[in-house]
Amino acid sequence: GAMSARQALQAIALALTLARFGADLLKGISYGPVPCLVEGQICIHQDDFMAPAAKQFWGSHFRGDLDVMRHLGANHVRLYGNNPVNQHRTFLDQVNVLGMQAIIGMSDYPYTQSETNCMTTSAFDCYAQIKEAYLLNLKNGFLQEDANEYHQGLAQVIVINEPDLKLPGIAQPQSFVKGIISAVDGMLDAEKEMGVHGKMVNFTVTFSFGICSACTAGGNDKPGLGQMEELRAGFQNPSSYGYVAKNDLATFYKTRFINSFNTANPAQDIEPLFLVDYVEAFPTVPVVIQEYHCPHLPSGKTQEEDLKEILDIARENPLLLGVSFFEYQVRYDKGGSETEFGMFGLRKNFSFGTFSYFGDEVTAYCLKPQIGKESGTPVPTALARAFGGPGVDYSRLCIPDPSKAQLNEDGLLQIRKTYPGDGKEMGIFLGRIVRHLGGQVPQSADSSLESFSAPYASSSSAKTFSDAVAALSEHPTWARWDPQVACYGDREALASDVGNGIGMACNGMKTFNCTTDLPKMCNGDVWKQADYVFSMAYNENPTDPMVNCNFNGAAVFADSSIYGAFNSGCVVSKNPAFSALTEAGYKEAVLNGGSPEGDSLYYRRVAIELLGADVSDLSGLRAFSEKPPPKSLAALRTALSAEDFVCGLPGHARCPWTTTTPAPTTTTTLGPLTTTRAPPTIPPMGPGSFEEGGGGSSLMTIVGLIAVVAVLAGIGVGVAGMMNQKAKRIKSEKSQGRKQKMISNDSDSESPLVK
């Protein structure tokens, strides 16, 4: 039979949602690893845990919180504090490498706390304050390093968290709506100023689950819904909320906005209290639960059952994109009922180091799972079963890990003591020495590595770390050894340690002056500086890489398949595809024993990147490469500029593809770390793997059909181009990120609960 109008609307809503977000549910974890152990204690003065200063909590070589989340089955992480002055690209790179995305909130600071906050100084017109903050966010990591496109690791930006509880409160919707729409207007202008293009991220506003009786725009008395209806009215007609918009906010709302809310209610409440009415009120606007966790479930219910139930509701209701579980770690500093939400507590018997976090000394204590009261099951286990993750081996969270222990005698003794007689665990540790000596252990050689390692693992062994380095320096045949190894900055190290390592290397070099000789293209980003300085330092003294390519753990010596993956263009090496385009890079890759094949690759990079041209005749380039190479990079540039096979220079032929198709990308540009092509490999942390069922293609076919039906029916719904988010990704966030004193406005669980 014919579709009813309601069914048609629901079909369109389904089509829109699936076209925008793909078939996979948003499975997030809310993350704020505050390390204070005592109620009421202020042990930190910033809560921006995306900053590199917090890497000892989330970095894979430290506590590894993001790896833990991935093993629990999460595909999103929701953040709170956000100081836009801090650099956030390293965090987003790590999220992206793990196949996840981040939901990041704007800080409350410019809204309600700074001296120029828009609540008390500009009558809730937040345009200027939020534009300024968002410009900094875009510059400091939200965009890809070399392009004005959003970082693939970023899914959603939460414009503000729970504005109905603080801007200034739920009784004044005129004020909080004006604050929100003016903030978004500023964020859109910040994007324009930066020339942002490509896939745009979603913006959302996360409301409390309180009832807004003063919200009259839609007449809805259900929790959260009145606020959402009032906000929609503001985007559609800003002037009625006392704001003159610079951008077309109504179109923005239709194409980029999603709704979201926080709740501590159980799954059984979500449909009757919210979703049934939401689908009627917002048939085409997706919604996310940005904090979900009911610590006191109705009798007989377990966390696992409740979490599976809410995800089933999301599968059945295409507008509900998913949930973010609240929260990762117990907040001891909040005390009382606030400590009931975290799924991991902290144990003081083992840590991943004490370090300076924005001037406060903190410790990355190890994690212990919290046990669900109603079932006796660890809460992270319940979450992993609901999210479909393999889970985590809790017995390994608070003991030395062979993949993380320091590569020195202490580290070897630690692993021997923790895993006596275990050649496999010792093999993981010694395999890292192989990598640091420029080798790789193929999977087929795992048993050889284990046999080599067994004598080092024996509790009665007298073998030392130095013995292992000496034996592996002989390049055993069971490992693969790359002649194009190089010394460069270890991406797993802490940025502060890398900075100190650069200082050490600069002080120790005789022929290279870091002040005058560092090329401009490698001077700015700490990792590019490290790549150039460490590779130059090692090339000056190319022996014993465990000593001469270390710099207190800031450097790593490895093969080109590894340093090529993030291709900084600043490693001076024998690999012509990646060696820096400088005199030193030319000398190493070409003059010190290159080959015609390799030389031609380097020459083409010079033509493209230094001359702004390209090569149109590869046979001409090949013939040129057969000749003895020019004596210097400067001489090479001059010689190439005179050759007919180079196109696109004044007086030369135009490159044949400039008018039709873009120049083919060469094998040399693998792009930055953020564009890893291969599916992420998940290091073993527990059993199983992350293959989540596909099904995207058939869904997309359905979407296409429904979209066609919708358009034929004369309903103008632009499905294509509506979303600029990768399929299978979405997010939301919470926002603080203060400066001076730590003001706790994580109002998450203080929302008026509706029973």
ZAMARGU-4260 file (C-alpha; in steps of 0.2 Angstrom, whole numbers, plus 5000, padded with zeros to 4 digits):
<rodrens>
0) 5000/5000/5000 | 5005/5018/4999 | 5016/5026/5012 | 5007/5037/5025 | 5015/5054/5027
5) 5022/5049/5044 | 5030/5034/5036 | 5037/5044/5022 | 5044/5056/5035 | 5052/5042/5045
10) 5059/5035/5029 | 5067/5051/5024 | 5074/5053/5042 | 5081/5036/5041 | 5089/5040/5024
15) 5096/5056/5030 | 5104/5049/5045 | 5111/5033/5037 | 5118/5044/5022 | 5126/5055/5034
20) 5133/5043/5047 | 5134/5026/5040 | 5128/5010/5049 | 5139/5009/5064 | 5133/5015/5080
25) 5142/5029/5090 | 5150/5019/5105 | 5159/5032/5115 | 5168/5034/5132 | 5168/5050/5141
30) 5185/5054/5147 | 5192/5065/5160 | 5207/5056/5169 | 5208/5068/5184 | 5223/5061/5194
35) 5218/5068/5211 | 5215/5054/5224 | 5206/5064/5238 | 5189/5072/5239 | 5189/5091/5237
40) 5208/5091/5232 | 5213/5102/5218 | 5229/5094/5212 | 5228/5101/5194 | 5225/5118/5187
45) 5220/5113/5169 | 5209/5099/5164 | 5214/5098/5145 | 5218/5080/5144 | 5220/5081/5125
50) 5236/5091/5127 | 5253/5082/5125 | 5256/5086/5143 | 5244/5072/5147 | 5252/5059/5136
55) 5257/5048/5151 | 5238/5044/5153 | 5233/5040/5135 | 5249/5037/5125 | 5251/5019/5119
60) 5269/5017/5127 | 5262/5024/5144 | 5245/5019/5153 | 5237/5018/5136 | 5220/5024/5140
65) 5215/5026/5122 | 5221/5008/5118 | 5210/5002/5133 | 5195/5011/5126 | 5197/5003/5109
70) 5198/4986/5117 | 5182/4989/5126 | 5174/4992/5108 | 5173/5011/5109 | 5174/5020/5092
75) 5173/5037/5100 | 5180/5047/5115 | 5172/5062/5122 | 5183/5075/5130 | 5179/5089/5142
80) 5193/5102/5146 | 5199/5111/5131 | 5212/5125/5132 | 5213/5131/5114 | 5231/5138/5117
85) 5237/5120/5119 | 5241/5108/5104 | 5229/5094/5101 | 5235/5087/5085 | 5246/5073/5094
90) 5230/5067/5103 | 5219/5067/5087 | 5233/5058/5078 | 5233/5044/5091 | 5214/5043/5091
95) 5214/5042/5072 | 5228/5028/5072 | 5217/5018/5083 | 5202/5019/5071 | 5193/5030/5083
100) 5186/5048/5083 | 5185/5062/5096 | 5170/5072/5102 | 5178/5088/5109 | 5169/5102/5118
105) 5172/5120/5119 | 5178/5126/5136 | 5166/5135/5148 | 5180/5148/5151 | 5175/5161/5138
110) 5156/5158/5142 | 5155/5160/5160 | 5173/5161/5169 | 5185/5173/5160 | 5186/5191/5164
115) 5178/5195/5147 | 5165/5181/5148 | 5150/5183/5137 | 5137/5180/5151 | 5142/5194/5162
120) 5151/5206/5150 | 5142/5205/5133 | 5124/5201/5137 | 5125/5183/5131 | 5132/5188/5114
125) 5147/5176/5113 | 5152/5179/5095 | 5169/5187/5098 | 5174/5176/5113 | 5170/5159/5105
130) 5177/5165/5088 | 5194/5169/5096 | 5194/5152/5105 | 5189/5142/5090 | 5202/5150/5079
135) 5215/5144/5091 | 5208/5127/5091 | 5208/5126/5072 | 5226/5132/5072 | 5232/5120/5086
140) 5226/5103/5079 | 5208/5103/5074 | 5214/5105/5056 | 5226/5093/5047 | 5244/5099/5048
145) 5246/5104/5030 | 5229/5107/5024 | 5214/5118/5029 | 5203/5102/5031 | 5197/5095/5047
150) 5208/5081/5056 | 5200/5064/5052 | 5201/5060/5071 | 5188/5074/5075 | 5170/5069/5073
155) 5160/5082/5083 | 5162/5098/5092 | 5151/5102/5107 | 5148/5121/5106 | 5144/5120/5125
160) 5139/5107/5138 | 5123/5109/5148 | 5121/5128/5144 | 5103/5126/5152 | 5112/5123/5169
165) 5124/5138/5168 | 5121/5150/5154 | 5113/5156/5166 | 5100/5143/5169 | 5085/5133/5164
170) 5073/5147/5168 | 5081/5159/5155 | 5080/5151/5138 | 5081/5167/5129 | 5098/5170/5136
175) 5106/5153/5133 | 5099/5152/5115 | 5106/5169/5111 | 5123/5163/5119 | 5123/5147/5108
180) 5118/5154/5091 | 5130/5169/5093 | 5144/5156/5098 | 5141/5145/5082 | 5140/5161/5071
185) 5158/5165/5078 | 5164/5147/5075 | 5158/5148/5057 | 5167/5164/5054 | 5183/5156/5062
190) 5181/5142/5049 | 5179/5155/5035 | 5194/5165/5041 | 5205/5149/5041 | 5198/5144/5024
195) 5192/5127/5030 | 5185/5116/5016 | 5182/5098/5013 | 5172/5087/5025 | 5165/5098/5039
200) 5163/5091/5057 | 5146/5092/5066 | 5142/5104/5079 | 5131/5100/5093 | 5124/5107/5110
205) 5123/5095/5124 | 5108/5099/5136 | 5104/5092/5153 | 5090/5079/5155 | 5080/5093/5164
210) 5063/5099/5160 | 5063/5117/5153 | 5045/5124/5158 | 5051/5141/5152 | 5055/5134/5134
215) 5039/5138/5124 | 5045/5137/5106 | 5038/5119/5104 | 5027/5116/5119 | 5036/5100/5124
220) 5036/5096/5142 | 5048/5081/5140 | 5066/5082/5147 | 5079/5090/5136 | 5066/5092/5122
225) 5060/5109/5126 | 5078/5116/5126 | 5081/5108/5109 | 5065/5116/5102 | 5070/5133/5109
230) 5087/5131/5101 | 5080/5126/5084 | 5069/5142/5084 | 5084/5152/5088 | 5094/5145/5073
235) 5079/5148/5062 | 5075/5166/5068 | 5090/5173/5077 | 5083/5191/5078 | 5069/5185/5089
240) 5082/5180/5102 | 5090/5198/5101 | 5104/5192/5089 | 5109/5198/5072 | 5118/5183/5063
245) 5132/5185/5051 | 5129/5168/5043 | 5114/5158/5037 | 5111/5149/5053 | 5095/5141/5047
250) 5105/5132/5033 | 5119/5127/5045 | 5106/5119/5057 | 5099/5109/5043 | 5115/5103/5036
255) 5128/5102/5051 | 5119/5102/5067 | 5114/5087/5078 | 5106/5087/5095 | 5113/5079/5111
260) 5110/5077/5129 | 5117/5069/5145 | 5107/5057/5156 | 5109/5046/5171 | 5092/5037/5167
265) 5091/5019/5163 | 5087/5013/5145 | 5069/5009/5149 | 5066/5028/5152 | 5073/5034/5136
270) 5059/5030/5124 | 5044/5036/5134 | 5053/5051/5142 | 5061/5057/5126 | 5063/5047/5110
275) 5045/5044/5105 | 5042/5063/5106 | 5059/5067/5099 | 5055/5058/5082 | 5039/5068/5080
280) 5047/5085/5084 | 5064/5082/5075 | 5061/5069/5060 | 5077/5073/5052 | 5089/5079/5065
285) 5100/5065/5073 | 5103/5065/5092 | 5117/5057/5103 | 5117/5053/5121 | 5134/5061/5126
290) 5134/5055/5144 | 5125/5038/5147 | 5126/5028/5163 | 5113/5024/5176 | 5123/5018/5192
295) 5107/5013/5201 | 5097/5002/5189 | 5080/4996/5192 | 5080/4980/5202 | 5085/4964/5193
300) 5094/4974/5179 | 5113/4973/5176 | 5124/4986/5168 | 5127/4974/5153 | 5108/4972/5150
305) 5105/4990/5152 | 5119/4995/5140 | 5114/4982/5127 | 5096/4988/5128 | 5101/5007/5125
310) 5111/5001/5110 | 5096/4990/5103 | 5085/5006/5105 | 5098/5016/5095 | 5098/5002/5081
315) 5079/5003/5080 | 5078/5022/5080 | 5089/5028/5066 | 5089/5046/5073 | 5098/5040/5089
320) 5116/5038/5083 | 5123/5031/5099 | 5129/5034/5117 | 5145/5039/5126 | 5147/5029/5142
325) 5150/5040/5157 | 5164/5039/5162 | 5181/5031/5160 | 5189/5035/5177 | 5183/5037/5195
330) 5182/5055/5200 | 5189/5054/5218 | 5191/5073/5219 | 5172/5075/5217 | 5167/5063/5231
335) 5150/5056/5236 | 5139/5049/5222 | 5150/5057/5209 | 5162/5043/5212 | 5149/5030/5206
340) 5151/5033/5187 | 5169/5029/5183 | 5173/5011/5177 | 5191/5011/5182 | 5198/5016/5199
345) 5217/5020/5202 | 5229/5009/5211 | 5244/5016/5219 | 5255/5001/5219 | 5261/5003/5201
350) 5262/5019/5190 | 5267/5024/5173 | 5278/5038/5180 | 5276/5055/5190 | 5277/5070/5178
355) 5274/5089/5177 | 5256/5092/5170 | 5256/5111/5167 | 5267/5114/5182 | 5257/5102/5194
360) 5266/5086/5198 | 5255/5071/5195 | 5256/5052/5194 | 5249/5041/5181 | 5243/5027/5193
365) 5238/5011/5185 | 5220/5006/5183 | 5209/4994/5192 | 5191/4989/5186 | 5176/4994/5196
370) 5164/4980/5200 | 5146/4982/5196 | 5136/4981/5212 | 5121/4972/5205 | 5130/4958/5196
375) 5148/4957/5203 | 5154/4959/5185 | 5168/4972/5181 | 5159/4987/5173 | 5172/4988/5159
380) 5168/4970/5155 | 5149/4974/5154 | 5153/4988/5143 | 5165/4978/5131 | 5151/4965/5130
385) 5138/4978/5125 | 5150/4987/5113 | 5157/4971/5105 | 5175/4974/5110 | 5187/4959/5115
390) 5190/4967/5132 | 5205/4969/5143 | 5216/4958/5153 | 5215/4966/5170 | 5229/4956/5177
395) 5241/4965/5166 | 5236/4983/5170 | 5247/4985/5185 | 5262/4975/5181 | 5277/4980/5169
400) 5273/4978/5151 | 5286/4971/5139 | 5280/4982/5126 | 5282/4998/5137 | 5296/4994/5149
405) 5312/5005/5147 | 5325/4999/5135 | 5339/4997/5147 | 5346/4985/5160 | 5332/4990/5173
410) 5319/4986/5160 | 5326/4969/5156 | 5327/4964/5174 | 5309/4970/5177 | 5302/4959/5163
415) 5313/4944/5169 | 5306/4946/5187 | 5288/4948/5181 | 5288/4934/5168 | 5302/4922/5174
420) 5306/4909/5161 | 5294/4916/5148 | 5303/4918/5132 | 5287/4925/5123 | 5286/4940/5135
425) 5305/4943/5135 | 5304/4941/5115 | 5291/4956/5115 | 5304/4966/5125 | 5320/4961/5115
430) 5310/4963/5098 | 5309/4981/5102 | 5329/4981/5102 | 5328/4973/5085 | 5317/4988/5079
435) 5329/5000/5087 | 5343/4993/5078 | 5334/4995/5062 | 5327/4978/5060 | 5310/4970/5059
440) 5304/4953/5065 | 5292/4945/5053 | 5278/4935/5060 | 5286/4919/5053 | 5301/4922/5064
445) 5292/4924/5081 | 5298/4907/5086 | 5316/4911/5082 | 5314/4927/5092 | 5306/4917/5107
450) 5321/4904/5106 | 5333/4919/5106 | 5325/4927/5121 | 5322/4912/5132 | 5340/4912/5140
455) 5337/4930/5145 | 5320/4926/5153 | 5327/4913/5165 | 5327/4919/5183 | 5344/4912/5185
460) 5351/4920/5169 | 5367/4930/5170 | 5363/4938/5153 | 5362/4957/5152 | 5354/4970/5142
465) 5371/4974/5134 | 5373/4956/5129 | 5357/4956/5120 | 5361/4972/5111 | 5378/4965/5106
470) 5370/4949/5099 | 5357/4958/5090 | 5369/4970/5083 | 5376/4955/5073 | 5360/4956/5063
475) 5353/4938/5065 | 5346/4931/5049 | 5329/4928/5056 | 5326/4946/5057 | 5324/4958/5041
480) 5337/4972/5041 | 5335/4988/5031 | 5350/4997/5024 | 5340/5013/5023 | 5338/5015/5042
485) 5338/5032/5050 | 5338/5040/5067 | 5323/5051/5070 | 5311/5058/5084 | 5301/5044/5093
490) 5282/5048/5090 | 5278/5038/5106 | 5290/5049/5117 | 5284/5064/5127 | 5286/5080/5117
495) 5295/5088/5132 | 5307/5073/5132 | 5310/5076/5113 | 5313/5094/5116 | 5327/5090/5129
500) 5334/5077/5117 | 5336/5090/5103 | 5345/5101/5115 | 5357/5086/5120 | 5360/5082/5101
505) 5363/5100/5097 | 5376/5102/5110 | 5385/5086/5105 | 5387/5089/5086 | 5403/5096/5079
510) 5399/5099/5061 | 5381/5105/5062 | 5375/5121/5070 | 5356/5119/5076 | 5354/5138/5076
515) 5360/5142/5059 | 5359/5125/5049 | 5342/5119/5053 | 5331/5121/5037 | 5316/5132/5038
520) 5304/5118/5033 | 5310/5108/5048 | 5310/5122/5061 | 5294/5124/5070 | 5286/5108/5074
525) 5296/5098/5087 | 5295/5082/5078 | 5302/5089/5062 | 5316/5097/5071 | 5319/5081/5080
530) 5319/5071/5064 | 5332/5083/5056 | 5343/5085/5071 | 5343/5067/5077 | 5347/5060/5059
535) 5361/5073/5057 | 5368/5069/5074 | 5368/5050/5071 | 5375/5052/5053 | 5390/5062/5061
540) 5394/5046/5072 | 5385/5031/5064 | 5389/5017/5076 | 5380/5009/5090 | 5362/5016/5088
545) 5357/5011/5105 | 5369/5024/5112 | 5371/5036/5098 | 5353/5037/5093 | 5344/5038/5110
550) 5345/5055/5117 | 5337/5050/5133 | 5324/5040/5124 | 5318/5054/5113 | 5325/5046/5097
555) 5322/5029/5088 | 5333/5021/5075 | 5321/5011/5063 | 5318/5007/5045 | 5311/5017/5031
560) 5294/5008/5032 | 5291/5016/5049 | 5298/5034/5046 | 5290/5034/5029 | 5273/5032/5037
565) 5273/5049/5044 | 5285/5056/5030 | 5290/5073/5039 | 5302/5077/5025 | 5315/5080/5038
570) 5324/5064/5040 | 5341/5064/5032 | 5343/5046/5026 | 5348/5035/5012 | 5330/5032/5006
575) 5327/5044/4991 | 5308/5043/4993 | 5309/5051/5011 | 5327/5059/5013 | 5326/5078/5017
580) 5327/5090/5001 | 5342/5099/5008 | 5361/5098/5004 | 5363/5085/5018 | 5348/5075/5013
585) 5355/5075/4995 | 5372/5070/5000 | 5365/5055/5010 | 5352/5049/4998 | 5361/5052/4981
590) 5380/5056/4983 | 5384/5043/4996 | 5380/5028/4985 | 5363/5031/4977 | 5357/5021/4961
595) 5349/5028/4945 | 5332/5022/4951 | 5333/5030/4968 | 5341/5046/4960 | 5327/5048/4948
600) 5314/5047/4962 | 5324/5060/4972 | 5326/5071/4957 | 5307/5071/4953 | 5304/5076/4971
605) 5316/5091/4969 | 5307/5096/4953 | 5290/5095/4961 | 5293/5102/4979 | 5308/5114/4976
610) 5305/5120/4958 | 5286/5120/4958 | 5287/5110/4942 | 5286/5091/4937 | 5293/5078/4925
615) 5283/5075/4909 | 5295/5063/4901 | 5301/5049/4913 | 5313/5042/4900 | 5322/5059/4899
620) 5323/5059/4918 | 5329/5041/4918 | 5343/5045/4905 | 5348/5060/4916 | 5349/5049/4931
625) 5361/5037/4923 | 5374/5051/4922 | 5385/5056/4937 | 5374/5066/4949 | 5377/5085/4951
630) 5389/5089/4965 | 5376/5098/4976 | 5358/5101/4978 | 5360/5118/4971 | 5369/5112/4956
635) 5355/5099/4954 | 5341/5112/4954 | 5351/5122/4941 | 5353/5107/4930 | 5335/5101/4931
640) 5329/5119/4927 | 5338/5117/4910 | 5331/5100/4905 | 5317/5098/4893 | 5309/5083/4902
645) 5304/5096/4916 | 5288/5104/4913 | 5278/5118/4921 | 5293/5131/4922 | 5294/5147/4913
650) 5300/5144/4895 | 5296/5125/4897 | 5281/5115/4891 | 5266/5115/4902 | 5263/5099/4911
655) 5250/5089/4900 | 5239/5086/4915 | 5238/5103/4922 | 5222/5107/4911 | 5213/5091/4914
660) 5218/5080/4928 | 5230/5084/4943 | 5248/5078/4943 | 5249/5060/4949 | 5254/5059/4967
665) 5271/5051/4968 | 5276/5037/4979 | 5285/5049/4990 | 5270/5058/4997 | 5263/5046/5010
670) 5256/5061/5019 | 5256/5065/5038 | 5252/5052/5051 | 5234/5057/5051 | 5231/5050/5034
675) 5236/5032/5038 | 5228/5022/5024 | 5229/5004/5031 | 5216/4999/5044 | 5223/5001/5061
680) 5231/4986/5069 | 5226/4984/5087 | 5241/4978/5098 | 5237/4963/5108 | 5229/4968/5124
685) 5216/4954/5126 | 5208/4940/5115 | 5199/4943/5099 | 5199/4957/5086 | 5188/4972/5081
690) 5180/4965/5066 | 5163/4973/5068 | 5150/4967/5055 | 5149/4977/5039 | 5133/4980/5031
695) 5136/4997/5025 | 5135/4995/5007 | 5117/4987/5007 | 5111/5001/5019 | 5118/5014/5007
700) 5109/5006/4993 | 5093/5008/5003 | 5097/5025/5007 | 5099/5029/4989 | 5082/5022/4985
705) 5074/5031/4999 | 5082/5047/4994 | 5076/5045/4976 | 5058/5042/4983 | 5059/5057/4994
710) 5065/5068/4980 | 5052/5061/4968 | 5039/5065/4980 | 5043/5083/4979 | 5051/5084/4996
715) 5066/5094/4995 | 5079/5085/5005 | 5097/5087/5000 | 5104/5070/5006 | 5121/5072/4996
720) 5133/5084/5003 | 5123/5086/5019 | 5137/5079/5029 | 5155/5080/5030 | 5158/5067/5042
725) 5166/5050/5037 | 5153/5036/5038 | 5153/5027/5054 | 5159/5041/5064 | 5151/5054/5075
730) 5153/5063/5092 | 5150/5074/5105 | 5159/5083/5120 | 5160/5091/5135 | 5169/5107/5138
735) 5179/5115/5151 | 5198/5119/5150 | 5200/5132/5162 | 5215/5143/5166 | 5219/5148/5184
740) 5209/5139/5197 | 5200/5122/5193 | 5182/5126/5193 | 5172/5110/5193 | 5157/5113/5182
745) 5155/5095/5176 | 5137/5096/5179 | 5134/5079/5171 | 5125/5070/5184 | 5117/5085/5193
750) 5104/5086/5180 | 5086/5086/5187 | 5082/5067/5185 | 5065/5063/5178 | 5057/5047/5185
</rodrens>
